[in-house]
């Protein structure tokens, strides 16, 4: 499906409540849209992170448009699954996924990091409808998700809980305290996803503070470990299915990715961790993604005319 020709009915179907369970072909088309959104909003803001959002785009699309059961029009829906990006700095992909899923109008993306917008540089549950917990300080998110997963068990609630982490974030001690708790409590309603792109702000993860053998570490903490190519959507869907089916242990998906995936001059280059493209760079990137800044920004600014009343963030939290 060509994203440029997606029908109004197709867009509406992306906004419906529940688990979408889109097939891989449709997810690939949406992931291309997400990458175009990311580059466009960064170029407009001239502030923000490029590399991590692009490496998260494929498995993030699978999470939002296949795996999660949510209601974008009612973010506080009691039956929803819980999702949380512990790597809060990847807001360009978080907000793109949310807008494309229908949490707020697409045009809001063009006010990323703007004083008159609600999309802060790091996610704020006080500002953006659908953000459950503010984030940005690395290492804390898995603890949050452990608490939600444990509460769901105590309440006999069927929700699943998903926590997206970075590979550099695995250097944080709090990650392993939370991992120990979840393994001990056998929280099989909890699924972690590690964006394993092997880069962080200062260089290669293994040069800064090595985390290998990462899979063995998680297994030692009594987790079910699933490894996949984080850009192969068939493999990602199989990984999510395996995690959903597993019983008696929490699962973690080590999604092997490439920082800056989809843009030739950003790919596998840690220097794109925390900077946006200048406009000529954005034009080159968008050309590689099959569009232009003028065309894609117009698409975003026109998006969401029927969703003027964005849901209130008040009362979020399971």
ABEGO torsion letter per residue (X at the ends): XBAAABBAAAAAAAABBEBAGBBAAAAAAAAAAAAAAAAAAAAAAGBEBAAAAAAAAAAAAAAAAAABBBBAABAABAABBBBBBABAAAAAAAAAAAAAAGABBAAAAAABGBAABABBABBBAAABBGBABBBGBBGAAAAAAAAAAAAAAAAGBABBBBBBBBAAAAABAAAAAAAAAAAAAGBAABBBBBBBAGBBAAEBAAAABBAOBAAAAAAAAGBBBBBBBAABAAAAAAAAAAAAABBGBBBBBBBBBBBGBGBAAABGBAAAAABBBBAAAAAAAAAAAGBBAAAAAAAAAABGAAAABBBBABGBEX
